[in-house]
Amino acid sequence: MQIRFTKMQGAGNDFIVLDETQGRLGLSPAQYRFLADRHFGVGADQILSVRAPAPQAAAEGIDFEYVIHNADGGEVEQCGNGARCFARFVRDQGLTTKDSIRVQTRAGVIAPRLTADGRVTVDMGLPRFAPEQVPFDASGLTPTPQHQGEKWPLTLDGIAPEAHVSIAIASMGNPHAVLLVDDVDTAPVAAWGPLIEHHARFPARVNAGFLQIVDRAQVRLRVYERGAGETLACGTGACAAVVSGIRLGLLDGLVDVHTRGGRLSIAWAGGASDPVFLTGPATTVFEGQIELPDLL
Ligand SMILES: N[C@H](CCC[C@H](N)C(=O)O)C(=O)O
């Protein structure tokens, strides 16, 4: 099957974008894996599908449906850098004339907006912190005394025998674990990332963020992503890291997140009904077509 695609990137997190507004391609997980493969396919961290909204959703003002698959072929709930590229794609392809759209994802409705400076700001919805919302199995763990409720830093066993790994957990529709580190450049991302991703306390696996706090408005972040490995940037990871830092009293409400692929900005007022706003770049790299093997 010959398919057309657009290659895009947001702060170095790279995507294959498929226009399925005229009909679904019906790809298998193996075909998603093939597309994402950097040697045998096109190469990407995630594959983004642009689809028309369901009739009921359209009637409620939803412009598009947004479906995300990781490089490992698994469908996931949310992708923040991808949301910015999604908005750029539908505008550039003439699928909408709007600069501000509402998009249905598996994790709820998000609202990307193209801004005058060429970046994209996305209302990513509400962060969630309760273990059952992440999901995280907190059985047998007790919150550390200095933190109340779900703010507790959690101690993961089986990651580093010589040290307890203390994490915060958050969901942006997809699951995140955040560790505080002194220096992201020397953080054990390659060693600990896979152990955290597959830790038994995360039944849906997890994205592992390694957060270095520079000051109350600047952080550095590396993320070992579920289903993709370390990426140059992770939008939902940046959201999860900043809201965790704000809840722990370590960050202010507007933070620049410096990733290996570029700068993202996160804004969160800190209330339970306050959405998280993600701002950053969205760039089209090239358009192409590829013969897709019939892989089941
Ligand atoms: N790996 C993530 C999905 C992509 C998230 C990331 N690329 C972003 O920009 O938010 C997960 O399995 O939840």
PDBQT file of the ligand as one rigid body, heavy atoms in Angstrom, charges set to zero:
ROOT
HETATM    1  N1  LIG A 301       5.590   8.495  24.793  1.00  0.00    +0.000 N 
HETATM    2  C1  LIG A 301       4.339   9.121  25.266  1.00  0.00    +0.000 C 
HETATM    3  C2  LIG A 301       3.534   9.661  24.057  1.00  0.00    +0.000 C 
HETATM    4  C3  LIG A 301       4.222  10.834  23.372  1.00  0.00    +0.000 C 
HETATM    5  C4  LIG A 301       4.459  11.976  24.317  1.00  0.00    +0.000 C 
HETATM    6  C5  LIG A 301       5.476  13.022  23.901  1.00  0.00    +0.000 C 
HETATM    7  N2  LIG A 301       6.123  12.811  22.633  1.00  0.00    +0.000 N 
HETATM    8  C6  LIG A 301       4.877  14.415  24.013  1.00  0.00    +0.000 C 
HETATM    9  O1  LIG A 301       5.315  15.323  23.304  1.00  0.00    +0.000 OA
HETATM   10  O2  LIG A 301       3.989  14.588  24.895  1.00  0.00    +0.000 OA
HETATM   11  C7  LIG A 301       3.502   8.077  26.005  1.00  0.00    +0.000 C 
HETATM   12  O3  LIG A 301       3.668   6.874  25.727  1.00  0.00    +0.000 OA
HETATM   13  O4  LIG A 301       2.689   8.498  26.847  1.00  0.00    +0.000 OA
ENDROOT
TORSDOF 0
